[in-house]
C-alpha cells in the first residue's frame, strides 16, 4: 500500500489527542476506515429502502392490473 502525506485542519482537542497517540497515522487511518464503512452501510440501507419502495409500487400496480383482468 502506498502511503501519502495529507495535511488537514482539526479541532485543538483532536490535535492534542493525535499528538499523544503512539501512532497518529494508524489512529487516523482506522477512524477514516470506520467512517467509510458507516457511510457505505448508510448508502446500502438507503438503496435497499429505495428498492423496497419501488418493489411495493410495482406490486401495487401489478395487483391493480391483475384485479382488472380477473373481472
PDB file of N, CA, C and O in Angstrom:
ATOM      1  N   UNK A   1       0.847  -1.170   0.000  1.00  0.00           N
ATOM      2  CA  UNK A   1       0.000   0.000   0.000  1.00  0.00           C
ATOM      3  C   UNK A   1       0.897   1.239   0.000  1.00  0.00           C
ATOM      4  O   UNK A   1       1.823   1.346   0.804  1.00  0.00           O
ATOM      5  N   UNK A   2       0.618   2.148  -0.887  1.00  0.00           N
ATOM      6  CA  UNK A   2       1.369   3.391  -0.973  1.00  0.00           C
ATOM      7  C   UNK A   2       0.858   4.359   0.091  1.00  0.00           C
ATOM      8  O   UNK A   2      -0.349   4.509   0.280  1.00  0.00           O
ATOM      9  N   UNK A   3       1.762   4.992   0.761  1.00  0.00           N
ATOM     10  CA  UNK A   3       1.386   5.985   1.769  1.00  0.00           C
ATOM     11  C   UNK A   3       1.553   7.369   1.184  1.00  0.00           C
ATOM     12  O   UNK A   3       2.508   7.629   0.453  1.00  0.00           O
ATOM     13  N   UNK A   4       0.624   8.261   1.505  1.00  0.00           N
ATOM     14  CA  UNK A   4       0.642   9.628   1.012  1.00  0.00           C
ATOM     15  C   UNK A   4       0.446  10.557   2.212  1.00  0.00           C
ATOM     16  O   UNK A   4      -0.436  10.332   3.041  1.00  0.00           O
ATOM     17  N   UNK A   5       1.257  11.581   2.297  1.00  0.00           N
ATOM     18  CA  UNK A   5       1.114  12.559   3.382  1.00  0.00           C
ATOM     19  C   UNK A   5      -0.018  13.511   3.025  1.00  0.00           C
ATOM     20  O   UNK A   5      -0.089  14.018   1.906  1.00  0.00           O
ATOM     21  N   UNK A   6      -0.910  13.749   3.996  1.00  0.00           N
ATOM     22  CA  UNK A   6      -2.045  14.647   3.820  1.00  0.00           C
ATOM     23  C   UNK A   6      -2.057  15.626   4.988  1.00  0.00           C
ATOM     24  O   UNK A   6      -1.861  15.231   6.138  1.00  0.00           O
ATOM     25  N   UNK A   7      -2.283  16.874   4.698  1.00  0.00           N
ATOM     26  CA  UNK A   7      -2.378  17.889   5.747  1.00  0.00           C
ATOM     27  C   UNK A   7      -3.835  18.291   5.888  1.00  0.00           C
ATOM     28  O   UNK A   7      -4.489  18.653   4.910  1.00  0.00           O
ATOM     29  N   UNK A   8      -4.335  18.225   7.112  1.00  0.00           N
ATOM     30  CA  UNK A   8      -5.723  18.605   7.378  1.00  0.00           C
ATOM     31  C   UNK A   8      -5.768  19.481   8.623  1.00  0.00           C
ATOM     32  O   UNK A   8      -4.855  19.458   9.448  1.00  0.00           O
ATOM     33  N   UNK A   9      -6.829  20.245   8.743  1.00  0.00           N
ATOM     34  CA  UNK A   9      -7.064  21.045   9.950  1.00  0.00           C
ATOM     35  C   UNK A   9      -8.078  20.299  10.808  1.00  0.00           C
ATOM     36  O   UNK A   9      -9.095  19.812  10.316  1.00  0.00           O
ATOM     37  N   UNK A  10      -7.781  20.221  12.093  1.00  0.00           N
ATOM     38  CA  UNK A  10      -8.670  19.534  13.035  1.00  0.00           C
ATOM     39  C   UNK A  10      -8.847  20.410  14.265  1.00  0.00           C
ATOM     40  O   UNK A  10      -8.026  21.291  14.523  1.00  0.00           O
ATOM     41  N   UNK A  11      -9.913  20.177  15.027  1.00  0.00           N
ATOM     42  CA  UNK A  11     -10.081  20.927  16.277  1.00  0.00           C
ATOM     43  C   UNK A  11      -8.895  20.676  17.226  1.00  0.00           C
ATOM     44  O   UNK A  11      -8.233  19.641  17.143  1.00  0.00           O
ATOM     45  N   UNK A  12      -8.647  21.604  18.095  1.00  0.00           N
ATOM     46  CA  UNK A  12      -7.491  21.542  19.003  1.00  0.00           C
ATOM     47  C   UNK A  12      -7.481  20.263  19.833  1.00  0.00           C
ATOM     48  O   UNK A  12      -6.421  19.673  20.045  1.00  0.00           O
ATOM     49  N   UNK A  13      -8.650  19.829  20.305  1.00  0.00           N
ATOM     50  CA  UNK A  13      -8.680  18.617  21.143  1.00  0.00           C
ATOM     51  C   UNK A  13      -8.321  17.366  20.343  1.00  0.00           C
ATOM     52  O   UNK A  13      -7.749  16.421  20.887  1.00  0.00           O
ATOM     53  N   UNK A  14      -8.653  17.361  19.067  1.00  0.00           N
ATOM     54  CA  UNK A  14      -8.278  16.233  18.208  1.00  0.00           C
ATOM     55  C   UNK A  14      -6.766  16.251  17.984  1.00  0.00           C
ATOM     56  O   UNK A  14      -6.113  15.209  18.039  1.00  0.00           O
ATOM     57  N   UNK A  15      -6.223  17.421  17.736  1.00  0.00           N
ATOM     58  CA  UNK A  15      -4.775  17.549  17.536  1.00  0.00           C
ATOM     59  C   UNK A  15      -4.027  17.109  18.789  1.00  0.00           C
ATOM     60  O   UNK A  15      -3.007  16.425  18.695  1.00  0.00           O
ATOM     61  N   UNK A  16      -4.522  17.493  19.953  1.00  0.00           N
ATOM     62  CA  UNK A  16      -3.888  17.089  21.213  1.00  0.00           C
ATOM     63  C   UNK A  16      -3.906  15.580  21.348  1.00  0.00           C
ATOM     64  O   UNK A  16      -2.908  14.969  21.730  1.00  0.00           O
ATOM     65  N   UNK A  17      -5.044  14.980  21.035  1.00  0.00           N
ATOM     66  CA  UNK A  17      -5.155  13.519  21.117  1.00  0.00           C
ATOM     67  C   UNK A  17      -4.178  12.847  20.152  1.00  0.00           C
ATOM     68  O   UNK A  17      -3.482  11.903  20.527  1.00  0.00           O
ATOM     69  N   UNK A  18      -4.128  13.329  18.920  1.00  0.00           N
ATOM     70  CA  UNK A  18      -3.242  12.730  17.922  1.00  0.00           C
ATOM     71  C   UNK A  18      -1.771  12.873  18.306  1.00  0.00           C
ATOM     72  O   UNK A  18      -0.974  11.963  18.077  1.00  0.00           O
ATOM     73  N   UNK A  19      -1.416  14.014  18.889  1.00  0.00           N
ATOM     74  CA  UNK A  19      -0.023  14.203  19.321  1.00  0.00           C
ATOM     75  C   UNK A  19       0.360  13.226  20.420  1.00  0.00           C
ATOM     76  O   UNK A  19       1.524  12.840  20.532  1.00  0.00           O
ATOM     77  N   UNK A  20      -0.607  12.825  21.229  1.00  0.00           N
ATOM     78  CA  UNK A  20      -0.314  11.908  22.339  1.00  0.00           C
ATOM     79  C   UNK A  20      -0.379  10.437  21.911  1.00  0.00           C
ATOM     80  O   UNK A  20       0.056   9.553  22.649  1.00  0.00           O
ATOM     81  N   UNK A  21      -0.911  10.185  20.743  1.00  0.00           N
ATOM     82  CA  UNK A  21      -1.032   8.799  20.268  1.00  0.00           C
ATOM     83  C   UNK A  21       0.325   8.269  19.835  1.00  0.00           C
ATOM     84  O   UNK A  21       1.111   8.996  19.226  1.00  0.00           O
ATOM     85  N   UNK A  22       0.610   6.996  20.146  1.00  0.00           N
ATOM     86  CA  UNK A  22       1.886   6.405  19.721  1.00  0.00           C
ATOM     87  C   UNK A  22       2.043   6.374  18.198  1.00  0.00           C
ATOM     88  O   UNK A  22       3.152   6.506  17.681  1.00  0.00           O
ATOM     89  N   UNK A  23       0.918   6.198  17.481  1.00  0.00           N
ATOM     90  CA  UNK A  23       0.959   6.136  16.019  1.00  0.00           C
ATOM     91  C   UNK A  23      -0.256   6.892  15.482  1.00  0.00           C
ATOM     92  O   UNK A  23      -1.303   6.301  15.215  1.00  0.00           O
ATOM     93  N   UNK A  24      -0.099   8.205  15.329  1.00  0.00           N
ATOM     94  CA  UNK A  24      -1.212   9.043  14.884  1.00  0.00           C
ATOM     95  C   UNK A  24      -1.726   8.622  13.511  1.00  0.00           C
ATOM     96  O   UNK A  24      -2.928   8.693  13.253  1.00  0.00           O
ATOM     97  N   UNK A  25      -0.840   8.191  12.639  1.00  0.00           N
ATOM     98  CA  UNK A  25      -1.269   7.756  11.304  1.00  0.00           C
ATOM     99  C   UNK A  25      -2.221   6.575  11.391  1.00  0.00           C
ATOM    100  O   UNK A  25      -3.222   6.528  10.676  1.00  0.00           O
ATOM    101  N   UNK A  26      -1.915   5.627  12.256  1.00  0.00           N
ATOM    102  CA  UNK A  26      -2.781   4.461  12.427  1.00  0.00           C
ATOM    103  C   UNK A  26      -4.134   4.863  13.008  1.00  0.00           C
ATOM    104  O   UNK A  26      -5.167   4.322  12.615  1.00  0.00           O
ATOM    105  N   UNK A  27      -4.127   5.809  13.941  1.00  0.00           N
ATOM    106  CA  UNK A  27      -5.384   6.283  14.542  1.00  0.00           C
ATOM    107  C   UNK A  27      -6.257   6.923  13.476  1.00  0.00           C
ATOM    108  O   UNK A  27      -7.453   6.641  13.398  1.00  0.00           O
ATOM    109  N   UNK A  28      -5.667   7.782  12.655  1.00  0.00           N
ATOM    110  CA  UNK A  28      -6.426   8.464  11.604  1.00  0.00           C
ATOM    111  C   UNK A  28      -6.902   7.460  10.562  1.00  0.00           C
ATOM    112  O   UNK A  28      -8.056   7.517  10.135  1.00  0.00           O
ATOM    113  N   UNK A  29      -6.038   6.548  10.148  1.00  0.00           N
ATOM    114  CA  UNK A  29      -6.418   5.548   9.145  1.00  0.00           C
ATOM    115  C   UNK A  29      -7.586   4.696   9.643  1.00  0.00           C
ATOM    116  O   UNK A  29      -8.516   4.417   8.886  1.00  0.00           O
ATOM    117  N   UNK A  30      -7.541   4.284  10.902  1.00  0.00           N
ATOM    118  CA  UNK A  30      -8.631   3.481  11.473  1.00  0.00           C
ATOM    119  C   UNK A  30      -9.929   4.289  11.532  1.00  0.00           C
ATOM    120  O   UNK A  30     -10.999   3.775  11.205  1.00  0.00           O
ATOM    121  N   UNK A  31      -9.834   5.543  11.946  1.00  0.00           N
ATOM    122  CA  UNK A  31     -11.020   6.395  12.024  1.00  0.00           C
ATOM    123  C   UNK A  31     -11.650   6.598  10.650  1.00  0.00           C
ATOM    124  O   UNK A  31     -12.871   6.532  10.506  1.00  0.00           O
ATOM    125  N   UNK A  32     -10.819   6.844   9.647  1.00  0.00           N
ATOM    126  CA  UNK A  32     -11.335   7.046   8.297  1.00  0.00           C
ATOM    127  C   UNK A  32     -11.944   5.751   7.760  1.00  0.00           C
ATOM    128  O   UNK A  32     -12.984   5.785   7.102  1.00  0.00           O
ATOM    129  N   UNK A  33     -11.314   4.627   8.031  1.00  0.00           N
ATOM    130  CA  UNK A  33     -11.856   3.335   7.588  1.00  0.00           C
ATOM    131  C   UNK A  33     -13.227   3.086   8.209  1.00  0.00           C
ATOM    132  O   UNK A  33     -14.158   2.665   7.523  1.00  0.00           O
ATOM    133  N   UNK A  34     -13.344   3.345   9.494  1.00  0.00           N
ATOM    134  CA  UNK A  34     -14.646   3.155  10.164  1.00  0.00           C
ATOM    135  C   UNK A  34     -15.694   4.118   9.604  1.00  0.00           C
ATOM    136  O   UNK A  34     -16.849   3.741   9.406  1.00  0.00           O
ATOM    137  N   UNK A  35     -15.289   5.344   9.354  1.00  0.00           N
ATOM    138  CA  UNK A  35     -16.203   6.330   8.781  1.00  0.00           C
ATOM    139  C   UNK A  35     -16.693   5.872   7.412  1.00  0.00           C
ATOM    140  O   UNK A  35     -17.881   5.969   7.104  1.00  0.00           O
ATOM    141  N   UNK A  36     -15.769   5.374   6.594  1.00  0.00           N
ATOM    142  CA  UNK A  36     -16.146   4.884   5.256  1.00  0.00           C
ATOM    143  C   UNK A  36     -17.137   3.730   5.365  1.00  0.00           C
ATOM    144  O   UNK A  36     -18.101   3.669   4.602  1.00  0.00           O
ATOM    145  N   UNK A  37     -16.910   2.818   6.303  1.00  0.00           N
ATOM    146  CA  UNK A  37     -17.816   1.694   6.492  1.00  0.00           C
ATOM    147  C   UNK A  37     -19.205   2.201   6.883  1.00  0.00           C
ATOM    148  O   UNK A  37     -20.211   1.732   6.350  1.00  0.00           O
ATOM    149  N   UNK A  38     -19.260   3.154   7.811  1.00  0.00           N
ATOM    150  CA  UNK A  38     -20.555   3.725   8.213  1.00  0.00           C
ATOM    151  C   UNK A  38     -21.261   4.357   7.021  1.00  0.00           C
ATOM    152  O   UNK A  38     -22.462   4.161   6.833  1.00  0.00           O
ATOM    153  N   UNK A  39     -20.518   5.119   6.210  1.00  0.00           N
ATOM    154  CA  UNK A  39     -21.116   5.761   5.044  1.00  0.00           C
ATOM    155  C   UNK A  39     -21.649   4.731   4.056  1.00  0.00           C
ATOM    156  O   UNK A  39     -22.753   4.885   3.532  1.00  0.00           O
ATOM    157  N   UNK A  40     -20.873   3.685   3.799  1.00  0.00           N
ATOM    158  CA  UNK A  40     -21.313   2.636   2.876  1.00  0.00           C
ATOM    159  C   UNK A  40     -22.529   1.899   3.416  1.00  0.00           C
ATOM    160  O   UNK A  40     -23.431   1.556   2.652  1.00  0.00           O
ATOM    161  N   UNK A  41     -22.567   1.649   4.725  1.00  0.00           N
ATOM    162  CA  UNK A  41     -23.732   0.994   5.325  1.00  0.00           C
ATOM    163  C   UNK A  41     -24.974   1.858   5.163  1.00  0.00           C
ATOM    164  O   UNK A  41     -26.054   1.346   4.864  1.00  0.00           O
ATOM    165  N   UNK A  42     -24.827   3.171   5.360  1.00  0.00           N
ATOM    166  CA  UNK A  42     -25.964   4.078   5.185  1.00  0.00           C
ATOM    167  C   UNK A  42     -26.430   4.103   3.729  1.00  0.00           C
ATOM    168  O   UNK A  42     -27.631   4.104   3.456  1.00  0.00           O
ATOM    169  N   UNK A  43     -25.479   4.124   2.801  1.00  0.00           N
ATOM    170  CA  UNK A  43     -25.830   4.110   1.378  1.00  0.00           C
ATOM    171  C   UNK A  43     -26.526   2.808   1.003  1.00  0.00           C
ATOM    172  O   UNK A  43     -27.491   2.809   0.239  1.00  0.00           O
ATOM    173  N   UNK A  44     -26.031   1.698   1.543  1.00  0.00           N
ATOM    174  CA  UNK A  44     -26.639   0.406   1.259  1.00  0.00           C
ATOM    175  C   UNK A  44     -28.051   0.332   1.821  1.00  0.00           C
ATOM    176  O   UNK A  44     -28.963  -0.157   1.155  1.00  0.00           O
ATOM    177  N   UNK A  45     -28.232   0.816   3.042  1.00  0.00           N
ATOM    178  CA  UNK A  45     -29.569   0.826   3.648  1.00  0.00           C
ATOM    179  C   UNK A  45     -30.519   1.687   2.823  1.00  0.00           C
ATOM    180  O   UNK A  45     -31.673   1.313   2.616  1.00  0.00           O
ATOM    181  N   UNK A  46     -30.044   2.833   2.353  1.00  0.00           N
ATOM    182  CA  UNK A  46     -30.885   3.708   1.525  1.00  0.00           C
ATOM    183  C   UNK A  46     -31.236   3.026   0.213  1.00  0.00           C
ATOM    184  O   UNK A  46     -32.362   3.155  -0.269  1.00  0.00           O
ATOM    185  N   UNK A  47     -30.287   2.301  -0.374  1.00  0.00           N
ATOM    186  CA  UNK A  47     -30.561   1.594  -1.627  1.00  0.00           C
ATOM    187  C   UNK A  47     -31.596   0.498  -1.413  1.00  0.00           C
ATOM    188  O   UNK A  47     -32.500   0.322  -2.230  1.00  0.00           O
ATOM    189  N   UNK A  48     -31.463  -0.242  -0.308  1.00  0.00           N
ATOM    190  CA  UNK A  48     -32.459  -1.270  -0.014  1.00  0.00           C
ATOM    191  C   UNK A  48     -33.831  -0.645   0.198  1.00  0.00           C
ATOM    192  O   UNK A  48     -34.838  -1.174  -0.272  1.00  0.00           O
ATOM    193  N   UNK A  49     -33.873   0.479   0.904  1.00  0.00           N
ATOM    194  CA  UNK A  49     -35.141   1.155   1.159  1.00  0.00           C
ATOM    195  C   UNK A  49     -35.761   1.632  -0.154  1.00  0.00           C
ATOM    196  O   UNK A  49     -36.966   1.493  -0.361  1.00  0.00           O
ATOM    197  N   UNK A  50     -34.950   2.185  -1.025  1.00  0.00           N
ATOM    198  CA  UNK A  50     -35.451   2.655  -2.321  1.00  0.00           C
ATOM    199  C   UNK A  50     -35.966   1.482  -3.141  1.00  0.00           C
ATOM    200  O   UNK A  50     -37.019   1.574  -3.772  1.00  0.00           O
ATOM    201  N   UNK A  51     -35.221   0.377  -3.133  1.00  0.00           N
ATOM    202  CA  UNK A  51     -35.670  -0.802  -3.872  1.00  0.00           C
ATOM    203  C   UNK A  51     -36.971  -1.339  -3.296  1.00  0.00           C
ATOM    204  O   UNK A  51     -37.860  -1.757  -4.039  1.00  0.00           O
ATOM    205  N   UNK A  52     -37.082  -1.327  -1.961  1.00  0.00           N
ATOM    206  CA  UNK A  52     -38.305  -1.830  -1.328  1.00  0.00           C
ATOM    207  C   UNK A  52     -39.491  -0.958  -1.718  1.00  0.00           C
ATOM    208  O   UNK A  52     -40.573  -1.468  -2.008  1.00  0.00           O
ATOM    209  N   UNK A  53     -39.290   0.358  -1.724  1.00  0.00           N
ATOM    210  CA  UNK A  53     -40.364   1.272  -2.107  1.00  0.00           C
ATOM    211  C   UNK A  53     -40.745   1.055  -3.566  1.00  0.00           C
ATOM    212  O   UNK A  53     -41.928   1.052  -3.905  1.00  0.00           O
ATOM    213  N   UNK A  54     -39.743   0.872  -4.436  1.00  0.00           N
ATOM    214  CA  UNK A  54     -40.013   0.634  -5.846  1.00  0.00           C
ATOM    215  C   UNK A  54     -40.743  -0.696  -6.036  1.00  0.00           C
ATOM    216  O   UNK A  54     -41.675  -0.788  -6.834  1.00  0.00           O
ATOM    217  N   UNK A  55     -40.316  -1.717  -5.305  1.00  0.00           N
ATOM    218  CA  UNK A  55     -40.958  -3.029  -5.404  1.00  0.00           C
ATOM    219  C   UNK A  55     -42.411  -2.948  -4.932  1.00  0.00           C
ATOM    220  O   UNK A  55     -43.295  -3.554  -5.538  1.00  0.00           O
ATOM    221  N   UNK A  56     -42.656  -2.207  -3.862  1.00  0.00           N
ATOM    222  CA  UNK A  56     -44.025  -2.055  -3.357  1.00  0.00           C
ATOM    223  C   UNK A  56     -44.899  -1.335  -4.378  1.00  0.00           C
ATOM    224  O   UNK A  56     -46.053  -1.710  -4.583  1.00  0.00           O
ATOM    225  N   UNK A  57     -44.356  -0.308  -5.013  1.00  0.00           N
ATOM    226  CA  UNK A  57     -45.117   0.424  -6.030  1.00  0.00           C
ATOM    227  C   UNK A  57     -45.426  -0.470  -7.218  1.00  0.00           C
ATOM    228  O   UNK A  57     -46.543  -0.448  -7.735  1.00  0.00           O
ATOM    229  N   UNK A  58     -44.452  -1.257  -7.659  1.00  0.00           N
ATOM    230  CA  UNK A  58     -44.688  -2.183  -8.770  1.00  0.00           C
ATOM    231  C   UNK A  58     -45.706  -3.248  -8.381  1.00  0.00           C
ATOM    232  O   UNK A  58     -46.548  -3.631  -9.193  1.00  0.00           O
ATOM    233  N   UNK A  59     -45.633  -3.725  -7.151  1.00  0.00           N
ATOM    234  CA  UNK A  59     -46.590  -4.727  -6.688  1.00  0.00           C
ATOM    235  C   UNK A  59     -48.005  -4.156  -6.685  1.00  0.00           C
ATOM    236  O   UNK A  59     -48.950  -4.824  -7.105  1.00  0.00           O
ATOM    237  N   UNK A  60     -48.148  -2.925  -6.213  1.00  0.00           N
ATOM    238  CA  UNK A  60     -49.471  -2.290  -6.212  1.00  0.00           C
ATOM    239  C   UNK A  60     -49.999  -2.122  -7.627  1.00  0.00           C
ATOM    240  O   UNK A  60     -51.182  -2.341  -7.887  1.00  0.00           O
ATOM    241  N   UNK A  61     -49.127  -1.737  -8.530  1.00  0.00           N
ATOM    242  CA  UNK A  61     -49.519  -1.586  -9.932  1.00  0.00           C
ATOM    243  C   UNK A  61     -49.924  -2.939 -10.518  1.00  0.00           C
ATOM    244  O   UNK A  61     -50.918  -3.043 -11.237  1.00  0.00           O
ATOM    245  N   UNK A  62     -49.141  -3.972 -10.201  1.00  0.00           N
ATOM    246  CA  UNK A  62     -49.450  -5.313 -10.694  1.00  0.00           C
ATOM    247  C   UNK A  62     -50.775  -5.801 -10.139  1.00  0.00           C
ATOM    248  O   UNK A  62     -51.589  -6.363 -10.871  1.00  0.00           O
ATOM    249  N   UNK A  63     -50.999  -5.585  -8.825  1.00  0.00           N
ATOM    250  CA  UNK A  63     -52.255  -6.027  -8.220  1.00  0.00           C
ATOM    251  C   UNK A  63     -53.450  -5.329  -8.858  1.00  0.00           C
ATOM    252  O   UNK A  63     -54.479  -5.960  -9.099  1.00  0.00           O
ATOM    253  N   UNK A  64     -53.323  -4.035  -9.133  1.00  0.00           N
ATOM    254  CA  UNK A  64     -54.415  -3.300  -9.780  1.00  0.00           C
ATOM    255  C   UNK A  64     -54.669  -3.844 -11.175  1.00  0.00           C
ATOM    256  O   UNK A  64     -55.822  -4.032 -11.563  1.00  0.00           O
ATOM    257  N   UNK A  65     -53.625  -4.095 -11.925  1.00  0.00           N
ATOM    258  CA  UNK A  65     -53.779  -4.641 -13.281  1.00  0.00           C
ATOM    259  C   UNK A  65     -54.341  -6.053 -13.222  1.00  0.00           C
ATOM    260  O   UNK A  65     -55.175  -6.417 -14.051  1.00  0.00           O
ATOM    261  N   UNK A  66     -53.910  -6.839 -12.275  1.00  0.00           N
ATOM    262  CA  UNK A  66     -54.378  -8.203 -12.127  1.00  0.00           C
ATOM    263  C   UNK A  66     -55.853  -8.222 -11.763  1.00  0.00           C
ATOM    264  O   UNK A  66     -56.604  -9.064 -12.254  1.00  0.00           O
ATOM    265  N   UNK A  67     -56.276  -7.292 -10.900  1.00  0.00           N
ATOM    266  CA  UNK A  67     -57.678  -7.227 -10.498  1.00  0.00           C
ATOM    267  C   UNK A  67     -58.559  -6.868 -11.691  1.00  0.00           C
ATOM    268  O   UNK A  67     -59.680  -7.365 -11.801  1.00  0.00           O
ATOM    269  N   UNK A  68     -58.067  -6.013 -12.583  1.00  0.00           N
ATOM    270  CA  UNK A  68     -58.822  -5.651 -13.773  1.00  0.00           C
ATOM    271  C   UNK A  68     -58.998  -6.850 -14.699  1.00  0.00           C
ATOM    272  O   UNK A  68     -60.053  -7.002 -15.315  1.00  0.00           O
ATOM    273  N   UNK A  69     -57.989  -7.694 -14.807  1.00  0.00           N
ATOM    274  CA  UNK A  69     -58.033  -8.855 -15.672  1.00  0.00           C
ATOM    275  C   UNK A  69     -59.008  -9.899 -15.116  1.00  0.00           C
ATOM    276  O   UNK A  69     -59.682 -10.588 -15.882  1.00  0.00           O
ATOM    277  N   UNK A  70     -59.082 -10.014 -13.795  1.00  0.00           N
ATOM    278  CA  UNK A  70     -59.921 -11.010 -13.163  1.00  0.00           C
ATOM    279  C   UNK A  70     -61.404 -10.681 -13.223  1.00  0.00           C
ATOM    280  O   UNK A  70     -62.236 -11.555 -12.983  1.00  0.00           O
ATOM    281  N   UNK A  71     -61.748  -9.450 -13.534  1.00  0.00           N
ATOM    282  CA  UNK A  71     -63.165  -9.059 -13.579  1.00  0.00           C
ATOM    283  C   UNK A  71     -63.904  -9.771 -14.608  1.00  0.00           C
ATOM    284  O   UNK A  71     -65.104  -9.553 -14.769  1.00  0.00           O
TER     285      UNK A  71
END
